[in-house]
């Protein structure tokens, strides 16, 4: 799945512009959970549960970033390209 496909998937599943502040609050919550998972080095085991792992929390952060981008009608792939160009100029 590429970035555009991810945006479409999440938009179909969860697109409620009236909840944009709630999406942001969830993003902050998930970043905190990611911080805890990293601090505890909780990783996904081959046969284990994803619950509470770095892998789960990274997805949750990505999910809410994508949902927020969708609410604001932002193409993340386009932003990524523009930011990469800016960084290339800045750090070259």
N, CA, C and O atoms as a CHARMM CRD file, in Angstrom:
* protein
*
  368
    1    1 UNK  N      0.86100  -1.17300   0.00000 PROA 1      0.00000
    2    1 UNK  CA     0.00000   0.00000   0.00000 PROA 1      0.00000
    3    1 UNK  C      0.90600   1.23300   0.00000 PROA 1      0.00000
    4    1 UNK  O      1.82100   1.34700   0.81500 PROA 1      0.00000
    5    2 UNK  N      0.63400   2.14400  -0.92000 PROA 2      0.00000
    6    2 UNK  CA     1.41500   3.37400  -0.94200 PROA 2      0.00000
    7    2 UNK  C      0.70300   4.47300  -0.13800 PROA 2      0.00000
    8    2 UNK  O     -0.38900   4.25600   0.38800 PROA 2      0.00000
    9    3 UNK  N      1.31900   5.63200  -0.05000 PROA 3      0.00000
   10    3 UNK  CA     0.78900   6.71300   0.77700 PROA 3      0.00000
   11    3 UNK  C     -0.57900   7.19500   0.29600 PROA 3      0.00000
   12    3 UNK  O     -1.46800   7.45000   1.10900 PROA 3      0.00000
   13    4 UNK  N     -0.74900   7.32000  -1.01000 PROA 4      0.00000
   14    4 UNK  CA    -2.05900   7.73400  -1.54200 PROA 4      0.00000
   15    4 UNK  C     -3.13700   6.70100  -1.21400 PROA 4      0.00000
   16    4 UNK  O     -4.25900   7.06100  -0.85700 PROA 4      0.00000
   17    5 UNK  N     -2.80100   5.44400  -1.33500 PROA 5      0.00000
   18    5 UNK  CA    -3.75300   4.38500  -1.01400 PROA 5      0.00000
   19    5 UNK  C     -4.10700   4.40000   0.46700 PROA 5      0.00000
   20    5 UNK  O     -5.26000   4.18300   0.83900 PROA 5      0.00000
   21    6 UNK  N     -3.10700   4.65600   1.31200 PROA 6      0.00000
   22    6 UNK  CA    -3.36700   4.75300   2.74600 PROA 6      0.00000
   23    6 UNK  C     -4.32300   5.90400   3.03400 PROA 6      0.00000
   24    6 UNK  O     -5.25400   5.75400   3.82600 PROA 6      0.00000
   25    7 UNK  N     -4.10300   7.04500   2.40200 PROA 7      0.00000
   26    7 UNK  CA    -5.00500   8.17600   2.61900 PROA 7      0.00000
   27    7 UNK  C     -6.42800   7.83600   2.19200 PROA 7      0.00000
   28    7 UNK  O     -7.38300   8.18100   2.88900 PROA 7      0.00000
   29    8 UNK  N     -6.57800   7.17300   1.06900 PROA 8      0.00000
   30    8 UNK  CA    -7.91400   6.79800   0.60900 PROA 8      0.00000
   31    8 UNK  C     -8.56200   5.77600   1.54200 PROA 8      0.00000
   32    8 UNK  O     -9.75200   5.87000   1.84100 PROA 8      0.00000
   33    9 UNK  N     -7.78500   4.81200   1.99700 PROA 9      0.00000
   34    9 UNK  CA    -8.29000   3.78800   2.91200 PROA 9      0.00000
   35    9 UNK  C     -8.81700   4.43000   4.19300 PROA 9      0.00000
   36    9 UNK  O     -9.92500   4.12500   4.63500 PROA 9      0.00000
   37   10 UNK  N     -8.03000   5.31000   4.78200 PROA 10     0.00000
   38   10 UNK  CA    -8.44100   5.94600   6.03500 PROA 10     0.00000
   39   10 UNK  C     -9.60800   6.90200   5.80200 PROA 10     0.00000
   40   10 UNK  O    -10.49200   7.01900   6.65100 PROA 10     0.00000
   41   11 UNK  N     -9.61600   7.57900   4.67100 PROA 11     0.00000
   42   11 UNK  CA   -10.72300   8.50200   4.36600 PROA 11     0.00000
   43   11 UNK  C    -12.04800   7.74700   4.25100 PROA 11     0.00000
   44   11 UNK  O    -13.07700   8.22300   4.73100 PROA 11     0.00000
   45   12 UNK  N    -12.02500   6.58800   3.62600 PROA 12     0.00000
   46   12 UNK  CA   -13.24400   5.77800   3.51000 PROA 12     0.00000
   47   12 UNK  C    -13.69000   5.26000   4.86400 PROA 12     0.00000
   48   12 UNK  O    -14.88600   5.17900   5.14600 PROA 12     0.00000
   49   13 UNK  N    -12.73000   4.91200   5.69500 PROA 13     0.00000
   50   13 UNK  CA   -13.00900   4.30600   6.98800 PROA 13     0.00000
   51   13 UNK  C    -13.39900   5.33000   8.04900 PROA 13     0.00000
   52   13 UNK  O    -14.25800   5.06300   8.88900 PROA 13     0.00000
   53   14 UNK  N    -12.76900   6.49900   8.01000 PROA 14     0.00000
   54   14 UNK  CA   -12.88800   7.44500   9.11700 PROA 14     0.00000
   55   14 UNK  C    -12.62000   8.86400   8.62100 PROA 14     0.00000
   56   14 UNK  O    -11.47400   9.31200   8.59200 PROA 14     0.00000
   57   15 UNK  N    -13.66800   9.55700   8.23800 PROA 15     0.00000
   58   15 UNK  CA   -13.51800  10.93900   7.76300 PROA 15     0.00000
   59   15 UNK  C    -14.64500  11.78400   8.35800 PROA 15     0.00000
   60   15 UNK  O    -15.76300  11.82100   7.84300 PROA 15     0.00000
   61   16 UNK  N    -14.31800  12.45200   9.44500 PROA 16     0.00000
   62   16 UNK  CA   -15.30300  13.28000  10.14300 PROA 16     0.00000
   63   16 UNK  C    -14.69100  14.64700  10.41600 PROA 16     0.00000
   64   16 UNK  O    -14.14500  14.87900  11.49500 PROA 16     0.00000
   65   17 UNK  N    -14.78000  15.55700   9.44200 PROA 17     0.00000
   66   17 UNK  CA   -14.16600  16.87800   9.59400 PROA 17     0.00000
   67   17 UNK  C    -14.60800  17.62500  10.85400 PROA 17     0.00000
   68   17 UNK  O    -13.85300  18.43500  11.39400 PROA 17     0.00000
   69   18 UNK  N    -15.80900  17.36000  11.31600 PROA 18     0.00000
   70   18 UNK  CA   -16.30000  18.02500  12.52300 PROA 18     0.00000
   71   18 UNK  C    -15.53200  17.58600  13.77800 PROA 18     0.00000
   72   18 UNK  O    -15.65300  18.21000  14.83200 PROA 18     0.00000
   73   19 UNK  N    -14.74900  16.52000  13.65900 PROA 19     0.00000
   74   19 UNK  CA   -13.97100  16.01300  14.79100 PROA 19     0.00000
   75   19 UNK  C    -12.47900  16.32400  14.66000 PROA 19     0.00000
   76   19 UNK  O    -11.65300  15.63300  15.25600 PROA 19     0.00000
   77   20 UNK  N    -12.12300  17.35500  13.89000 PROA 20     0.00000
   78   20 UNK  CA   -10.70100  17.61700  13.64700 PROA 20     0.00000
   79   20 UNK  C     -9.92100  17.85400  14.93900 PROA 20     0.00000
   80   20 UNK  O     -8.76800  17.43400  15.04000 PROA 20     0.00000
   81   21 UNK  N    -10.51500  18.50600  15.91200 PROA 21     0.00000
   82   21 UNK  CA    -9.80800  18.70600  17.18700 PROA 21     0.00000
   83   21 UNK  C     -9.64400  17.39000  17.93800 PROA 21     0.00000
   84   21 UNK  O     -8.62000  17.17100  18.58600 PROA 21     0.00000
   85   22 UNK  N    -10.62700  16.52400  17.85900 PROA 22     0.00000
   86   22 UNK  CA   -10.54100  15.21600  18.51000 PROA 22     0.00000
   87   22 UNK  C     -9.44600  14.37100  17.85700 PROA 22     0.00000
   88   22 UNK  O     -8.71600  13.66400  18.55100 PROA 22     0.00000
   89   23 UNK  N     -9.32500  14.43800  16.51800 PROA 23     0.00000
   90   23 UNK  CA    -8.25400  13.71100  15.83200 PROA 23     0.00000
   91   23 UNK  C     -6.89100  14.20000  16.32000 PROA 23     0.00000
   92   23 UNK  O     -5.98100  13.40000  16.53300 PROA 23     0.00000
   93   24 UNK  N     -6.75600  15.50600  16.49600 PROA 24     0.00000
   94   24 UNK  CA    -5.48600  16.04000  16.97200 PROA 24     0.00000
   95   24 UNK  C     -5.19900  15.57000  18.39700 PROA 24     0.00000
   96   24 UNK  O     -4.06500  15.21200  18.71700 PROA 24     0.00000
   97   25 UNK  N     -6.20300  15.57100  19.23300 PROA 25     0.00000
   98   25 UNK  CA    -6.02000  15.09000  20.60500 PROA 25     0.00000
   99   25 UNK  C     -5.62200  13.61400  20.61700 PROA 25     0.00000
  100   25 UNK  O     -4.77400  13.20400  21.40900 PROA 25     0.00000
  101   26 UNK  N     -6.23200  12.82400  19.74400 PROA 26     0.00000
  102   26 UNK  CA    -5.87100  11.40100  19.64500 PROA 26     0.00000
  103   26 UNK  C     -4.42500  11.25000  19.16700 PROA 26     0.00000
  104   26 UNK  O     -3.70600  10.36600  19.63500 PROA 26     0.00000
  105   27 UNK  N     -4.00000  12.10400  18.24200 PROA 27     0.00000
  106   27 UNK  CA    -2.61500  12.05400  17.78300 PROA 27     0.00000
  107   27 UNK  C     -1.66100  12.28200  18.95100 PROA 27     0.00000
  108   27 UNK  O     -0.69000  11.54300  19.11400 PROA 27     0.00000
  109   28 UNK  N     -1.93200  13.29000  19.75300 PROA 28     0.00000
  110   28 UNK  CA    -1.08100  13.58000  20.90800 PROA 28     0.00000
  111   28 UNK  C     -1.06400  12.38900  21.87300 PROA 28     0.00000
  112   28 UNK  O     -0.01100  12.01200  22.38600 PROA 28     0.00000
  113   29 UNK  N     -2.23400  11.80600  22.11200 PROA 29     0.00000
  114   29 UNK  CA    -2.32700  10.62600  22.98200 PROA 29     0.00000
  115   29 UNK  C     -1.48400   9.47500  22.43800 PROA 29     0.00000
  116   29 UNK  O     -0.76500   8.81000  23.18400 PROA 29     0.00000
  117   30 UNK  N     -1.58200   9.25000  21.13000 PROA 30     0.00000
  118   30 UNK  CA    -0.84400   8.14100  20.51900 PROA 30     0.00000
  119   30 UNK  C      0.65700   8.39500  20.53100 PROA 30     0.00000
  120   30 UNK  O      1.43500   7.45100  20.67300 PROA 30     0.00000
  121   31 UNK  N      1.07900   9.64200  20.38600 PROA 31     0.00000
  122   31 UNK  CA     2.50500   9.95700  20.48400 PROA 31     0.00000
  123   31 UNK  C      3.01000   9.62100  21.88900 PROA 31     0.00000
  124   31 UNK  O      4.11100   9.09500  22.04600 PROA 31     0.00000
  125   32 UNK  N      2.20600   9.92400  22.90300 PROA 32     0.00000
  126   32 UNK  CA     2.56500   9.55800  24.27400 PROA 32     0.00000
  127   32 UNK  C      2.69200   8.05800  24.44200 PROA 32     0.00000
  128   32 UNK  O      3.62300   7.57600  25.08700 PROA 32     0.00000
  129   33 UNK  N      1.75400   7.31700  23.86000 PROA 33     0.00000
  130   33 UNK  CA     1.81000   5.85300  23.94300 PROA 33     0.00000
  131   33 UNK  C      3.02600   5.30600  23.19200 PROA 33     0.00000
  132   33 UNK  O      3.64200   4.33300  23.62700 PROA 33     0.00000
  133   34 UNK  N      3.36500   5.93000  22.07200 PROA 34     0.00000
  134   34 UNK  CA     4.56400   5.54000  21.33400 PROA 34     0.00000
  135   34 UNK  C      5.80600   5.78900  22.18100 PROA 34     0.00000
  136   34 UNK  O      6.71300   4.95800  22.22700 PROA 34     0.00000
  137   35 UNK  N      5.84100   6.92800  22.84300 PROA 35     0.00000
  138   35 UNK  CA     6.97400   7.24500  23.71400 PROA 35     0.00000
  139   35 UNK  C      7.15900   6.17900  24.79100 PROA 35     0.00000
  140   35 UNK  O      8.27800   5.74700  25.06600 PROA 35     0.00000
  141   36 UNK  N      6.06300   5.76800  25.38500 PROA 36     0.00000
  142   36 UNK  CA     6.13400   4.72800  26.42800 PROA 36     0.00000
  143   36 UNK  C      6.60300   3.39700  25.85500 PROA 36     0.00000
  144   36 UNK  O      7.42500   2.70900  26.45900 PROA 36     0.00000
  145   37 UNK  N      6.07400   3.03500  24.68400 PROA 37     0.00000
  146   37 UNK  CA     6.47800   1.76200  24.06100 PROA 37     0.00000
  147   37 UNK  C      7.96000   1.78200  23.70800 PROA 37     0.00000
  148   37 UNK  O      8.64400   0.77000  23.85700 PROA 37     0.00000
  149   38 UNK  N      8.46100   2.92400  23.24300 PROA 38     0.00000
  150   38 UNK  CA     9.88900   3.04100  22.92500 PROA 38     0.00000
  151   38 UNK  C     10.71500   2.95300  24.20400 PROA 38     0.00000
  152   38 UNK  O     11.73200   2.26100  24.24900 PROA 38     0.00000
  153   39 UNK  N     10.27000   3.66100  25.24400 PROA 39     0.00000
  154   39 UNK  CA    10.99700   3.64600  26.51600 PROA 39     0.00000
  155   39 UNK  C     11.11000   2.22400  27.06100 PROA 39     0.00000
  156   39 UNK  O     12.14900   1.84100  27.60000 PROA 39     0.00000
  157   40 UNK  N     10.04500   1.45000  26.91900 PROA 40     0.00000
  158   40 UNK  CA    10.02900   0.07200  27.41800 PROA 40     0.00000
  159   40 UNK  C     10.53900  -0.93200  26.39000 PROA 40     0.00000
  160   40 UNK  O     10.63300  -2.12800  26.66600 PROA 40     0.00000
  161   41 UNK  N     10.86900  -0.42500  25.19500 PROA 41     0.00000
  162   41 UNK  CA    11.33700  -1.26100  24.08800 PROA 41     0.00000
  163   41 UNK  C     10.40100  -2.43800  23.83500 PROA 41     0.00000
  164   41 UNK  O     10.84700  -3.57400  23.66800 PROA 41     0.00000
  165   42 UNK  N      9.09500  -2.15500  23.80900 PROA 42     0.00000
  166   42 UNK  CA     8.09100  -3.19800  23.57600 PROA 42     0.00000
  167   42 UNK  C      7.95500  -3.42100  22.07300 PROA 42     0.00000
  168   42 UNK  O      7.42300  -2.57900  21.35000 PROA 42     0.00000
  169   43 UNK  N      8.44400  -4.56300  21.62200 PROA 43     0.00000
  170   43 UNK  CA     8.44000  -4.88400  20.20200 PROA 43     0.00000
  171   43 UNK  C      7.48100  -6.01700  19.89100 PROA 43     0.00000
  172   43 UNK  O      7.12400  -6.81200  20.76000 PROA 43     0.00000
  173   44 UNK  N      7.08600  -6.07000  18.66700 PROA 44     0.00000
  174   44 UNK  CA     6.20800  -7.13500  18.17500 PROA 44     0.00000
  175   44 UNK  C      7.00500  -8.42500  18.07100 PROA 44     0.00000
  176   44 UNK  O      8.02500  -8.48100  17.38200 PROA 44     0.00000
  177   45 UNK  N      6.54700  -9.43800  18.74100 PROA 45     0.00000
  178   45 UNK  CA     7.16100 -10.76400  18.63300 PROA 45     0.00000
  179   45 UNK  C      6.49500 -11.47200  17.45500 PROA 45     0.00000
  180   45 UNK  O      5.36800 -11.13600  17.09000 PROA 45     0.00000
  181   46 UNK  N      7.17200 -12.43400  16.86500 PROA 46     0.00000
  182   46 UNK  CA     6.62500 -13.13800  15.70300 PROA 46     0.00000
  183   46 UNK  C      5.25000 -13.71600  15.98000 PROA 46     0.00000
  184   46 UNK  O      4.34700 -13.57600  15.15500 PROA 46     0.00000
  185   47 UNK  N      5.07400 -14.34800  17.09700 PROA 47     0.00000
  186   47 UNK  CA     3.80000 -14.99000  17.41600 PROA 47     0.00000
  187   47 UNK  C      3.01200 -14.21500  18.47700 PROA 47     0.00000
  188   47 UNK  O      1.94300 -14.65000  18.90400 PROA 47     0.00000
  189   48 UNK  N      3.54400 -13.06900  18.89700 PROA 48     0.00000
  190   48 UNK  CA     2.91900 -12.31400  19.97400 PROA 48     0.00000
  191   48 UNK  C      1.87500 -11.32800  19.48700 PROA 48     0.00000
  192   48 UNK  O      1.60200 -11.21000  18.29300 PROA 48     0.00000
  193   49 UNK  N      1.31300 -10.63800  20.43400 PROA 49     0.00000
  194   49 UNK  CA     0.29800  -9.62800  20.14600 PROA 49     0.00000
  195   49 UNK  C      0.96300  -8.29800  19.82000 PROA 49     0.00000
  196   49 UNK  O      2.01400  -7.96700  20.36900 PROA 49     0.00000
  197   50 UNK  N      0.34700  -7.54600  18.92700 PROA 50     0.00000
  198   50 UNK  CA     0.84900  -6.22800  18.55500 PROA 50     0.00000
  199   50 UNK  C      0.50700  -5.18600  19.62700 PROA 50     0.00000
  200   50 UNK  O      1.10200  -4.10800  19.65400 PROA 50     0.00000
  201   51 UNK  N     -0.44200  -5.50200  20.50500 PROA 51     0.00000
  202   51 UNK  CA    -0.94600  -4.56400  21.50600 PROA 51     0.00000
  203   51 UNK  C      0.18300  -3.96600  22.34400 PROA 51     0.00000
  204   51 UNK  O      0.97800  -4.68400  22.95000 PROA 51     0.00000
  205   52 UNK  N      0.23300  -2.62600  22.36100 PROA 52     0.00000
  206   52 UNK  CA     1.18600  -1.91200  23.19900 PROA 52     0.00000
  207   52 UNK  C      2.61200  -1.87900  22.67500 PROA 52     0.00000
  208   52 UNK  O      3.52200  -1.44200  23.37900 PROA 52     0.00000
  209   53 UNK  N      2.81500  -2.33500  21.44700 PROA 53     0.00000
  210   53 UNK  CA     4.16300  -2.38100  20.88400 PROA 53     0.00000
  211   53 UNK  C      4.49900  -1.09200  20.13500 PROA 53     0.00000
  212   53 UNK  O      3.61900  -0.29500  19.81000 PROA 53     0.00000
  213   54 UNK  N      5.77300  -0.91000  19.87500 PROA 54     0.00000
  214   54 UNK  CA     6.21300   0.22300  19.05800 PROA 54     0.00000
  215   54 UNK  C      5.51800   0.17200  17.70100 PROA 54     0.00000
  216   54 UNK  O      5.08500   1.19800  17.17700 PROA 54     0.00000
  217   55 UNK  N      5.41600  -1.02700  17.14200 PROA 55     0.00000
  218   55 UNK  CA     4.77600  -1.18500  15.82900 PROA 55     0.00000
  219   55 UNK  C      3.33200  -0.69300  15.85100 PROA 55     0.00000
  220   55 UNK  O      2.91300   0.02500  14.94300 PROA 55     0.00000
  221   56 UNK  N      2.56700  -1.06700  16.87000 PROA 56     0.00000
  222   56 UNK  CA     1.17400  -0.63500  16.96600 PROA 56     0.00000
  223   56 UNK  C      1.08600   0.87900  17.10700 PROA 56     0.00000
  224   56 UNK  O      0.28300   1.52800  16.43600 PROA 56     0.00000
  225   57 UNK  N      1.90300   1.42700  17.97000 PROA 57     0.00000
  226   57 UNK  CA     1.81900   2.86200  18.23900 PROA 57     0.00000
  227   57 UNK  C      2.28200   3.68900  17.04500 PROA 57     0.00000
  228   57 UNK  O      1.74600   4.76900  16.79900 PROA 57     0.00000
  229   58 UNK  N      3.27000   3.19600  16.30100 PROA 58     0.00000
  230   58 UNK  CA     3.67000   3.88800  15.07300 PROA 58     0.00000
  231   58 UNK  C      2.51300   3.93200  14.08400 PROA 58     0.00000
  232   58 UNK  O      2.26600   4.96400  13.46100 PROA 58     0.00000
  233   59 UNK  N      1.80700   2.82100  13.93900 PROA 59     0.00000
  234   59 UNK  CA     0.65900   2.81900  13.03800 PROA 59     0.00000
  235   59 UNK  C     -0.41000   3.80900  13.52200 PROA 59     0.00000
  236   59 UNK  O     -0.98100   4.55200  12.72400 PROA 59     0.00000
  237   60 UNK  N     -0.67200   3.81400  14.82100 PROA 60     0.00000
  238   60 UNK  CA    -1.69300   4.72000  15.34900 PROA 60     0.00000
  239   60 UNK  C     -1.33500   6.18100  15.07800 PROA 60     0.00000
  240   60 UNK  O     -2.20000   6.97900  14.72000 PROA 60     0.00000
  241   61 UNK  N     -0.05500   6.52900  15.25000 PROA 61     0.00000
  242   61 UNK  CA     0.38900   7.89700  14.95600 PROA 61     0.00000
  243   61 UNK  C      0.20400   8.18400  13.46500 PROA 61     0.00000
  244   61 UNK  O     -0.31600   9.23700  13.09500 PROA 61     0.00000
  245   62 UNK  N      0.62200   7.26600  12.62300 PROA 62     0.00000
  246   62 UNK  CA     0.46300   7.42500  11.17800 PROA 62     0.00000
  247   62 UNK  C     -1.01000   7.57100  10.80100 PROA 62     0.00000
  248   62 UNK  O     -1.36100   8.38300   9.94500 PROA 62     0.00000
  249   63 UNK  N     -1.85900   6.78600  11.44000 PROA 63     0.00000
  250   63 UNK  CA    -3.30200   6.84200  11.17800 PROA 63     0.00000
  251   63 UNK  C     -3.84400   8.24500  11.44100 PROA 63     0.00000
  252   63 UNK  O     -4.52900   8.81400  10.59100 PROA 63     0.00000
  253   64 UNK  N     -3.54500   8.80400  12.60600 PROA 64     0.00000
  254   64 UNK  CA    -4.10400  10.11400  12.93800 PROA 64     0.00000
  255   64 UNK  C     -3.46800  11.23800  12.14600 PROA 64     0.00000
  256   64 UNK  O     -4.14100  12.22300  11.84400 PROA 64     0.00000
  257   65 UNK  N     -2.19500  11.12700  11.79900 PROA 65     0.00000
  258   65 UNK  CA    -1.58500  12.11600  10.90600 PROA 65     0.00000
  259   65 UNK  C     -2.30700  12.09300   9.56200 PROA 65     0.00000
  260   65 UNK  O     -2.61300  13.14000   8.99000 PROA 65     0.00000
  261   66 UNK  N     -2.56900  10.90700   9.07400 PROA 66     0.00000
  262   66 UNK  CA    -3.25400  10.76000   7.78900 PROA 66     0.00000
  263   66 UNK  C     -4.68700  11.27300   7.86400 PROA 66     0.00000
  264   66 UNK  O     -5.15100  11.94900   6.94600 PROA 66     0.00000
  265   67 UNK  N     -5.38900  10.96100   8.94200 PROA 67     0.00000
  266   67 UNK  CA    -6.76800  11.44000   9.11200 PROA 67     0.00000
  267   67 UNK  C     -6.80900  12.96600   9.15200 PROA 67     0.00000
  268   67 UNK  O     -7.70000  13.57900   8.56400 PROA 67     0.00000
  269   68 UNK  N     -5.85500  13.57800   9.83900 PROA 68     0.00000
  270   68 UNK  CA    -5.79400  15.04300   9.90100 PROA 68     0.00000
  271   68 UNK  C     -5.49600  15.61600   8.52300 PROA 68     0.00000
  272   68 UNK  O     -6.10100  16.61200   8.12600 PROA 68     0.00000
  273   69 UNK  N     -4.57900  15.00700   7.79400 PROA 69     0.00000
  274   69 UNK  CA    -4.28900  15.45100   6.42500 PROA 69     0.00000
  275   69 UNK  C     -5.54400  15.37200   5.56400 PROA 69     0.00000
  276   69 UNK  O     -5.82200  16.28200   4.78300 PROA 69     0.00000
  277   70 UNK  N     -6.29200  14.30100   5.70200 PROA 70     0.00000
  278   70 UNK  CA    -7.52500  14.14300   4.92000 PROA 70     0.00000
  279   70 UNK  C     -8.54000  15.23600   5.24200 PROA 70     0.00000
  280   70 UNK  O     -9.17400  15.78000   4.33900 PROA 70     0.00000
  281   71 UNK  N     -8.69200  15.55200   6.50100 PROA 71     0.00000
  282   71 UNK  CA    -9.65400  16.58800   6.90400 PROA 71     0.00000
  283   71 UNK  C     -9.30300  17.93200   6.26700 PROA 71     0.00000
  284   71 UNK  O    -10.18400  18.70800   5.89700 PROA 71     0.00000
  285   72 UNK  N     -8.00500  18.19100   6.14800 PROA 72     0.00000
  286   72 UNK  CA    -7.54500  19.46100   5.58500 PROA 72     0.00000
  287   72 UNK  C     -7.28200  19.35900   4.07800 PROA 72     0.00000
  288   72 UNK  O     -6.74000  20.28400   3.47300 PROA 72     0.00000
  289   73 UNK  N     -7.66700  18.24200   3.48700 PROA 73     0.00000
  290   73 UNK  CA    -7.50700  17.99900   2.05500 PROA 73     0.00000
  291   73 UNK  C     -6.05200  18.19200   1.61100 PROA 73     0.00000
  292   73 UNK  O     -5.76800  18.89200   0.63900 PROA 73     0.00000
  293   74 UNK  N     -5.15200  17.55800   2.34400 PROA 74     0.00000
  294   74 UNK  CA    -3.72200  17.65000   2.08000 PROA 74     0.00000
  295   74 UNK  C     -3.22800  16.32600   1.51500 PROA 74     0.00000
  296   74 UNK  O     -3.48000  15.26200   2.08000 PROA 74     0.00000
  297   75 UNK  N     -2.52700  16.40600   0.40200 PROA 75     0.00000
  298   75 UNK  CA    -1.92000  15.23500  -0.24100 PROA 75     0.00000
  299   75 UNK  C     -0.55000  15.01500   0.40400 PROA 75     0.00000
  300   75 UNK  O      0.39200  15.76000   0.13300 PROA 75     0.00000
  301   76 UNK  N     -0.44000  14.00400   1.24500 PROA 76     0.00000
  302   76 UNK  CA     0.80700  13.75800   1.96500 PROA 76     0.00000
  303   76 UNK  C      1.96600  13.41500   1.03300 PROA 76     0.00000
  304   76 UNK  O      3.10700  13.78900   1.30500 PROA 76     0.00000
  305   77 UNK  N      1.69200  12.72100  -0.04200 PROA 77     0.00000
  306   77 UNK  CA     2.75900  12.37600  -0.99000 PROA 77     0.00000
  307   77 UNK  C      3.34100  13.64400  -1.60100 PROA 77     0.00000
  308   77 UNK  O      4.55700  13.75800  -1.75600 PROA 77     0.00000
  309   78 UNK  N      2.48900  14.59000  -1.94700 PROA 78     0.00000
  310   78 UNK  CA     2.93800  15.87000  -2.50600 PROA 78     0.00000
  311   78 UNK  C      3.75300  16.63900  -1.45900 PROA 78     0.00000
  312   78 UNK  O      4.80500  17.19500  -1.77300 PROA 78     0.00000
  313   79 UNK  N      3.26500  16.66600  -0.22600 PROA 79     0.00000
  314   79 UNK  CA     3.98700  17.34800   0.86500 PROA 79     0.00000
  315   79 UNK  C      5.35400  16.73200   1.08900 PROA 79     0.00000
  316   79 UNK  O      6.33900  17.43800   1.30600 PROA 79     0.00000
  317   80 UNK  N      5.40600  15.41400   1.03500 PROA 80     0.00000
  318   80 UNK  CA     6.66500  14.70700   1.23700 PROA 80     0.00000
  319   80 UNK  C      7.68400  15.11700   0.17100 PROA 80     0.00000
  320   80 UNK  O      8.85100  15.36000   0.47600 PROA 80     0.00000
  321   81 UNK  N      7.22900  15.19100  -1.07300 PROA 81     0.00000
  322   81 UNK  CA     8.11800  15.57600  -2.16700 PROA 81     0.00000
  323   81 UNK  C      8.61200  17.01100  -1.98200 PROA 81     0.00000
  324   81 UNK  O      9.80200  17.28700  -2.13400 PROA 81     0.00000
  325   82 UNK  N      7.68600  17.92900  -1.65100 PROA 82     0.00000
  326   82 UNK  CA     8.07000  19.33000  -1.44800 PROA 82     0.00000
  327   82 UNK  C      9.05200  19.47400  -0.28900 PROA 82     0.00000
  328   82 UNK  O     10.02500  20.22200  -0.38800 PROA 82     0.00000
  329   83 UNK  N      8.80500  18.76700   0.80000 PROA 83     0.00000
  330   83 UNK  CA     9.67800  18.84800   1.97300 PROA 83     0.00000
  331   83 UNK  C     11.04500  18.23400   1.67600 PROA 83     0.00000
  332   83 UNK  O     12.06600  18.74500   2.13600 PROA 83     0.00000
  333   84 UNK  N     11.07100  17.15900   0.92400 PROA 84     0.00000
  334   84 UNK  CA    12.34600  16.53900   0.54900 PROA 84     0.00000
  335   84 UNK  C     13.17500  17.50400  -0.29300 PROA 84     0.00000
  336   84 UNK  O     14.38800  17.59900  -0.10800 PROA 84     0.00000
  337   85 UNK  N     12.53500  18.21900  -1.21400 PROA 85     0.00000
  338   85 UNK  CA    13.23800  19.20900  -2.02800 PROA 85     0.00000
  339   85 UNK  C     13.78200  20.34400  -1.16100 PROA 85     0.00000
  340   85 UNK  O     14.91800  20.78300  -1.34400 PROA 85     0.00000
  341   86 UNK  N     12.97100  20.81400  -0.22200 PROA 86     0.00000
  342   86 UNK  CA    13.39000  21.87500   0.68600 PROA 86     0.00000
  343   86 UNK  C     14.59100  21.41900   1.52800 PROA 86     0.00000
  344   86 UNK  O     15.56100  22.16000   1.69000 PROA 86     0.00000
  345   87 UNK  N     14.51400  20.20100   2.05700 PROA 87     0.00000
  346   87 UNK  CA    15.61700  19.67500   2.85300 PROA 87     0.00000
  347   87 UNK  C     16.88700  19.50600   2.03100 PROA 87     0.00000
  348   87 UNK  O     17.99100  19.72000   2.53300 PROA 87     0.00000
  349   88 UNK  N     16.73100  19.12400   0.77400 PROA 88     0.00000
  350   88 UNK  CA    17.88500  18.95800  -0.10100 PROA 88     0.00000
  351   88 UNK  C     18.59900  20.29200  -0.27300 PROA 88     0.00000
  352   88 UNK  O     19.82700  20.35800  -0.22300 PROA 88     0.00000
  353   89 UNK  N     17.82700  21.35100  -0.47300 PROA 89     0.00000
  354   89 UNK  CA    18.42000  22.69900  -0.60000 PROA 89     0.00000
  355   89 UNK  C     19.05800  23.13300   0.71300 PROA 89     0.00000
  356   89 UNK  O     20.15600  23.68900   0.73100 PROA 89     0.00000
  357   90 UNK  N     18.36000  22.87600   1.80200 PROA 90     0.00000
  358   90 UNK  CA    18.79700  23.33900   3.11700 PROA 90     0.00000
  359   90 UNK  C     20.05800  22.62900   3.58700 PROA 90     0.00000
  360   90 UNK  O     20.93900  23.25800   4.17200 PROA 90     0.00000
  361   91 UNK  N     20.15600  21.33300   3.34100 PROA 91     0.00000
  362   91 UNK  CA    21.24500  20.53900   3.88500 PROA 91     0.00000
  363   91 UNK  C     22.30500  20.13800   2.86200 PROA 91     0.00000
  364   91 UNK  O     23.14600  19.28400   3.13900 PROA 91     0.00000
  365   92 UNK  N     22.26600  20.74400   1.70100 PROA 92     0.00000
  366   92 UNK  CA    23.28600  20.41200   0.66100 PROA 92     0.00000
  367   92 UNK  C     24.43700  21.38900   0.71800 PROA 92     0.00000
  368   92 UNK  O     25.38000  21.27900  -0.06500 PROA 92     0.00000
